[in-house]
Amino acid sequence: MNDKIYFDKLHIIADHAEKLASYLQVLHVYAESEMTYNDKIGNIYEILGLAVKEADIIIENT
């Protein structure tokens, strides 16, 4: 694999890893809020779906 392809894949992985980390942070905040106030913050299933999609993209590019 040449350097450009390697760095392109690395860039894709880094972008999606950052998105995945963001979605997981939202889930963390959601869980803390649920345990504390029992309030709803957005649609947890939508956030989970987005996190899974980001993980799939990372796996495809490794």
C-alpha positions, -999 to 999 in steps of 0.1 A, spaced: 0 0 0 15 34 -10 18 63 15 -12 83 0 -36 54 4 -23 47 39 -28 83 50 -62 86 33 -74 55 52 -58 68 84 -77 101 79 -110 83 73 -105 62 104 -96 93 125 -126 112 114 -150 84 122 -133 76 155 -139 112 165 -175 110 155 -179 77 174 -163 93 205 -188 121 203 -218 98 201 -204 78 230 -200 110 250 -237 118 243 -246 83 255 -226 89 287 -243 122 294 -277 106 286 -270 77 311 -259 101 338 -290 123 333 -313 92 333 -298 80 366 -300 115 382 -332 132 369 -349 105 349 -353 130 320 -351 121 283 -323 137 261 -330 130 225 -336 96 210 -311 71 224 -318 46 196 -308 72 170 -276 79 189 -268 42 192 -275 37 155 -251 65 146 -224 51 169 -227 17 153 -225 31 118 -193 50 128 -178 18 143 -187 -1 110 -169 25 89 -138 23 112 -138 -15 109 -142 -13 71 -112 10 68 -88 -10 90 
